[in-house]
Amino acid sequence: MNVIQAIIASYVSLHSLSAHKELRFMLPVLPLICIISGYTLFIFCASTNSSKGRLLFVLTTLLVMNYPHLMFLCTVHQRAPIQVNKVLSTYIKDMATFHDIESKRFSIHYLMGCHSTPLYSHLHVTKKLGVLDETVPIDSWYLDCSPECRSDSRLLCESEEFSINPRGFVTKYYTIPERNSRICSDEKVCLNNKDMDQPPQTSRKDIPDFLAMFEHDLNNPNSKDLKDVLISMGLEETDKIKHAVKGVSLIRLNSRNEKYPDNDVLVRLPGRLGLKLQFEHMLVFTNKQLDVGQL
């Protein structure tokens, strides 16, 4: 056992020196860790005559310590990357099936960091074509964060550029339609087309059918009128998906029916106390020409 412990300690220590750390780097020594854990638990449970009682204690402890975390991580924490593709798949399948849209290539743009969504593993949509299933064509675009741009200090990856200035990125890379009228958001903040950045025409992309981004990027201090820009592009917010808990606070409730913003989840506790959970969201914007609201 001493040899196994020395191997594990050396391996973990060496990898701790690396600036880049991931859980998968520990996979080679996990079997050794399981051997030590199993041996230790066996000694603990078999050392006295009350082995059944100790075994029940160990199993209960493992269940109580791990099951709540398992449920939280599987159902609440960072659920948006998978849920957003379920939402988009439902929209696309309904359009392709019930609206009978022929030879339509749907486009989805993910304006977020590296590997934020699983893409095609959860974005495979089919529709019935007689007795056969036909794959609905989907073109997705995500921000570049390839090793080539990350390894060159002279280059700025698209994901970094968007994170620094989301509004500037959108007006740089997308075609902003010319409009004579002013565009106003729900907060009555208006924006003229002439107020937007005008990048070279060659760098612009067509406006997608769907666009997904995180709420904190929309509310970035450097992009105060980003929502107005998206409205001017014909995009409207259609879904707001809870992603991760960004704040937890214990509060005193003044009344039983007290209301809180949609971003918050209130867990009522005894004694007129409550646990307020604040969530970060992922937003889905849909091209108004698709008329998703009538599906």
Backbone torsions as a table, in degrees:
resi	resn	phi	psi	omega
1	MET	NA	-32.7	179.5
2	ASN	-63.2	-36.2	179.0
3	VAL	-65.8	-43.3	179.4
4	ILE	-63.4	-42.8	178.8
5	GLN	-63.1	-38.5	178.9
6	ALA	-66.3	-38.8	178.7
7	ILE	-63.8	-45.8	-179.1
8	ILE	-63.4	-46.4	-178.7
9	ALA	-62.3	-41.5	179.8
10	SER	-66.4	-43.5	-178.2
11	TYR	-63.2	-47.1	-179.2
12	VAL	-65.5	-40.1	-179.1
13	SER	-63.8	-44.1	-179.6
14	LEU	-64.2	-41.9	-179.7
15	HIS	-73.5	-20.2	177.6
16	SER	-70.7	-20.9	179.7
17	LEU	-77.0	-18.4	-178.8
18	SER	-75.9	141.9	178.3
19	ALA	-72.5	-25.6	-178.7
20	HIS	-101.5	115.8	-176.6
21	LYS	-123.5	135.1	175.6
22	GLU	-142.4	152.1	-179.8
23	LEU	-62.6	-32.9	-176.9
24	ARG	-64.2	-20.6	177.3
25	PHE	-67.5	-19.7	179.9
26	MET	-89.1	-6.6	-176.6
27	LEU	-57.0	-38.9	-179.4
28	PRO	-60.5	-27.6	-177.6
29	VAL	-101.5	-2.2	179.1
30	LEU	-59.8	-41.8	176.3
31	PRO	-58.1	-38.3	178.4
32	LEU	-66.9	-38.9	177.5
33	ILE	-64.5	-39.0	178.3
34	CYS	-64.8	-37.0	178.3
35	ILE	-62.2	-47.6	179.8
36	ILE	-64.0	-43.4	-179.6
37	SER	-63.2	-45.4	179.7
38	GLY	-63.2	-41.2	179.6
39	TYR	-65.3	-42.7	-179.8
40	THR	-64.2	-42.9	178.4
41	LEU	-65.6	-36.8	178.1
42	PHE	-62.9	-45.7	178.5
43	ILE	-61.7	-41.5	-178.8
44	PHE	-63.9	-41.8	-175.5
45	CYS	-80.4	-27.2	-174.4
46	ALA	-101.3	4.1	-175.1
47	SER	-78.4	-17.2	179.8
48	THR	-132.6	176.5	178.6
49	ASN	-72.4	-20.7	-178.9
50	SER	-90.2	48.4	-176.3
51	SER	-65.5	-35.7	179.9
52	LYS	-65.7	-40.7	179.0
53	GLY	-65.0	-40.5	178.1
54	ARG	-68.2	-38.9	178.3
55	LEU	-63.4	-42.1	177.3
56	LEU	-63.2	-38.4	178.4
57	PHE	-63.2	-43.9	-179.6
58	VAL	-63.8	-47.2	-178.7
59	LEU	-63.9	-41.3	179.2
60	THR	-64.4	-42.2	179.9
61	THR	-63.1	-45.0	179.3
62	LEU	-62.2	-40.2	-179.3
63	LEU	-67.2	-47.2	-177.3
64	VAL	-66.5	-36.7	-176.4
65	MET	-79.2	-24.4	-174.0
66	ASN	-109.1	-33.5	-173.8
67	TYR	-63.5	-45.7	178.1
68	PRO	-59.8	-40.2	178.5
69	HIS	-66.2	-39.3	178.5
70	LEU	-60.5	-45.9	-179.6
71	MET	-64.8	-40.4	179.7
72	PHE	-64.7	-46.7	-177.3
73	LEU	-69.8	-29.0	-177.3
74	CYS	-87.0	-25.0	-173.3
75	THR	-117.3	-19.0	-174.3
76	VAL	-121.3	-56.8	-169.9
77	HIS	-69.9	123.2	175.9
78	GLN	51.0	47.5	-179.9
79	ARG	-86.4	-15.8	-173.6
80	ALA	-62.9	-38.7	-177.5
81	PRO	-56.5	-34.4	176.9
82	ILE	-86.6	-41.2	-177.4
83	GLN	-63.2	-34.9	-178.2
84	VAL	-64.0	-37.2	178.7
85	ASN	-72.8	-28.9	173.6
86	LYS	-65.6	-42.8	178.7
87	VAL	-63.4	-46.9	-179.6
88	LEU	-65.3	-38.8	178.4
89	SER	-62.6	-39.4	178.5
90	THR	-64.3	-45.4	177.3
91	TYR	-57.8	-49.9	-175.3
92	ILE	-65.8	-41.3	-179.8
93	LYS	-65.6	-39.9	178.2
94	ASP	-63.9	-42.2	179.3
95	MET	-65.2	-44.8	-176.8
96	ALA	-70.7	-29.8	-176.0
97	THR	-91.0	-58.5	-172.2
98	PHE	-81.0	-32.1	178.3
99	HIS	-91.2	-5.7	175.6
100	ASP	51.5	51.6	178.4
101	ILE	-80.2	113.3	-177.2
102	GLU	-89.3	141.1	173.3
103	SER	48.3	35.7	177.9
104	LYS	-93.4	125.5	174.4
105	ARG	-97.8	113.7	179.9
106	PHE	-82.2	145.5	-179.3
107	SER	-122.1	136.0	179.2
108	ILE	-131.4	129.5	176.7
109	HIS	-115.8	131.3	179.3
110	TYR	-108.0	104.4	178.9
111	LEU	-94.8	83.8	-177.3
112	MET	-161.1	-179.5	-173.8
113	GLY	-71.3	-175.5	-176.7
114	CYS	-59.6	134.2	170.5
115	HIS	50.7	40.6	-177.1
116	SER	-78.0	-20.7	179.1
117	THR	-134.2	153.5	-179.8
118	PRO	-79.4	-1.6	175.5
119	LEU	52.4	-123.9	-164.9
120	TYR	-65.6	-21.6	177.0
121	SER	-65.0	-21.3	176.8
122	HIS	-124.9	16.9	-175.3
123	LEU	-132.0	37.1	180.0
124	HIS	-101.1	110.9	-174.3
125	VAL	-116.4	132.4	176.9
126	THR	-125.7	157.6	174.0
127	LYS	-136.7	154.7	-177.6
128	LYS	-74.3	131.2	174.9
129	LEU	-129.9	86.4	-172.5
130	GLY	72.8	-121.0	178.6
131	VAL	-97.3	-1.6	-177.0
132	LEU	-107.8	158.8	174.7
133	ASP	-100.7	127.6	179.3
134	GLU	-107.9	134.0	178.9
135	THR	-76.7	129.1	178.2
136	VAL	-80.0	123.0	-178.0
137	PRO	-69.2	129.7	-179.8
138	ILE	-131.5	126.5	174.8
139	ASP	-104.3	119.6	179.3
140	SER	-113.0	148.7	177.1
141	TRP	-136.2	131.1	177.2
142	TYR	-129.5	160.4	-174.2
143	LEU	-70.4	139.4	-177.8
144	ASP	-72.9	130.1	173.0
145	CYS	-143.3	38.3	-174.8
146	SER	-65.9	158.0	178.0
147	PRO	-57.4	-29.5	-179.3
148	GLU	-61.6	-44.9	-178.2
149	CYS	-79.6	-29.9	179.8
150	ARG	-73.9	-27.9	-178.5
151	SER	-84.2	-12.2	-178.9
152	ASP	-106.1	110.8	-177.3
153	SER	-65.3	-16.7	180.0
154	ARG	-81.6	-14.3	-177.4
155	LEU	-102.4	150.1	175.7
156	LEU	-116.9	112.9	-179.5
157	CYS	-61.8	150.8	179.0
158	GLU	-58.0	-39.5	-179.9
159	SER	-62.4	-39.1	177.8
160	GLU	-70.1	-42.1	-179.6
161	GLU	-60.4	-42.5	179.3
162	PHE	-67.4	-40.8	-178.4
163	SER	-63.6	-37.5	-179.0
164	ILE	-69.5	-44.5	-176.8
165	ASN	-146.4	83.6	-177.0
166	PRO	-57.7	-42.2	-178.6
167	ARG	-64.8	-45.2	179.2
168	GLY	-61.7	-36.4	179.3
169	PHE	-66.0	-45.3	-178.2
170	VAL	-63.2	-45.6	-179.2
171	THR	-71.2	-19.7	178.5
172	LYS	-81.5	-39.4	-170.2
173	TYR	-102.1	-9.7	-177.2
174	TYR	-115.9	155.1	175.2
175	THR	-79.8	116.4	178.4
176	ILE	-95.3	114.2	-177.2
177	PRO	-59.9	142.8	174.2
178	GLU	-73.7	128.4	-179.6
179	ARG	-134.8	140.4	177.4
180	ASN	-83.1	-31.0	-177.9
181	SER	-89.2	162.7	178.6
182	ARG	-84.7	147.2	-179.6
183	ILE	-103.2	126.5	-177.4
184	CYS	-119.6	136.2	177.0
185	SER	-83.7	179.9	178.7
186	ASP	-62.9	-26.0	179.6
187	GLU	-85.2	9.0	177.6
188	LYS	66.5	26.1	174.1
189	VAL	-92.8	122.8	-173.0
190	CYS	-106.1	152.3	-176.4
191	LEU	-141.3	130.0	175.3
192	ASN	-89.6	151.0	178.3
193	ASN	-60.2	-33.2	-177.6
194	LYS	-70.3	-16.1	179.9
195	ASP	-80.9	-8.0	-176.2
196	MET	-91.2	154.1	177.1
197	ASP	-64.6	145.0	-179.1
198	GLN	-120.3	89.8	-178.1
199	PRO	-80.2	173.6	175.9
200	PRO	-60.2	140.5	-175.7
201	GLN	-60.7	-30.9	-174.9
202	THR	-66.9	-20.9	-175.6
203	SER	-92.6	-0.7	-171.5
204	ARG	-87.5	148.9	177.2
205	LYS	-111.0	155.5	175.6
206	ASP	-70.0	151.7	178.4
207	ILE	-69.5	127.8	-175.5
208	PRO	-78.3	169.9	173.9
209	ASP	-72.6	-36.7	179.9
210	PHE	-135.7	145.8	177.5
211	LEU	-137.4	130.5	-179.5
212	ALA	-119.2	138.7	179.0
213	MET	-157.3	163.4	178.7
214	PHE	-84.4	150.8	-177.0
215	GLU	-62.6	-35.7	-177.4
216	HIS	-68.6	-25.4	175.7
217	ASP	-74.0	-36.8	177.2
218	LEU	-64.7	-33.3	-178.0
219	ASN	-97.8	16.0	178.9
220	ASN	-57.9	132.9	-179.7
221	PRO	-56.5	-26.9	178.8
222	ASN	-82.2	-1.4	-175.5
223	SER	-135.9	56.2	-173.8
224	LYS	-63.1	-30.4	-177.5
225	ASP	-111.8	27.2	-179.9
226	LEU	-61.2	-38.5	179.9
227	LYS	-62.0	-35.9	177.5
228	ASP	-66.4	-37.1	177.5
229	VAL	-63.6	-43.3	179.7
230	LEU	-64.4	-38.2	177.0
231	ILE	-63.0	-41.2	179.8
232	SER	-65.8	-22.4	177.7
233	MET	-85.1	-0.5	-179.4
234	GLY	85.4	18.6	-179.8
235	LEU	-105.0	137.1	177.6
236	GLU	-129.9	146.1	-179.5
237	GLU	-72.5	123.6	-177.9
238	THR	-116.9	-19.9	-179.5
239	ASP	-144.8	146.1	177.6
240	LYS	-133.5	107.6	-170.6
241	ILE	-107.8	126.3	178.3
242	LYS	-62.4	134.9	-176.1
243	HIS	-115.3	-58.4	-176.3
244	ALA	-153.2	152.4	177.5
245	VAL	-74.4	124.2	179.7
246	LYS	-109.8	-5.0	178.7
247	GLY	-166.5	140.2	177.5
248	VAL	-131.4	130.9	179.9
249	SER	-144.1	146.1	176.1
250	LEU	-94.1	124.4	-175.6
251	ILE	-127.1	160.6	174.7
252	ARG	-101.9	129.5	-177.2
253	LEU	-86.3	130.4	178.0
254	ASN	-82.7	-28.2	179.1
255	SER	-150.5	161.3	-178.0
256	ARG	-66.8	-31.9	-176.1
257	ASN	-101.7	23.9	-177.8
258	GLU	-63.1	135.0	-176.3
259	LYS	-100.6	150.3	176.8
260	TYR	-135.2	160.8	-178.7
261	PRO	-57.2	158.7	-178.9
262	ASP	-61.2	-26.1	-179.7
263	ASN	-69.1	-15.8	-173.9
264	ASP	-103.7	148.6	171.3
265	VAL	-120.1	129.7	-175.9
266	LEU	-108.4	122.8	174.7
267	VAL	-106.3	114.2	-176.6
268	ARG	-77.7	134.4	179.8
269	LEU	-116.9	162.7	177.2
270	PRO	-62.2	155.1	175.9
271	GLY	77.0	32.3	178.9
272	ARG	57.2	33.8	174.8
273	LEU	-109.2	158.1	179.2
274	GLY	-145.7	151.4	176.5
275	LEU	-108.0	113.0	-177.1
276	LYS	-97.5	123.1	178.5
277	LEU	-107.8	124.8	176.8
278	GLN	-102.9	131.6	-173.4
279	PHE	-111.8	144.2	164.5
280	GLU	-86.0	145.0	-175.7
281	HIS	-122.3	155.8	166.5
282	MET	-106.3	134.3	-175.4
283	LEU	-107.2	143.6	175.1
284	VAL	-116.7	125.1	175.6
285	PHE	-109.8	138.1	-175.9
286	THR	-121.8	138.9	176.8
287	ASN	-64.4	125.9	-176.2
288	LYS	-60.7	-23.8	-180.0
289	GLN	-66.5	-19.1	179.6
290	LEU	-80.1	-22.2	176.9
291	ASP	57.5	51.9	-178.1
292	VAL	-63.7	-32.5	-176.0
293	GLY	-60.4	-17.9	-179.1
294	GLN	-95.1	1.6	-179.9
295	LEU	-73.7	NA	NA
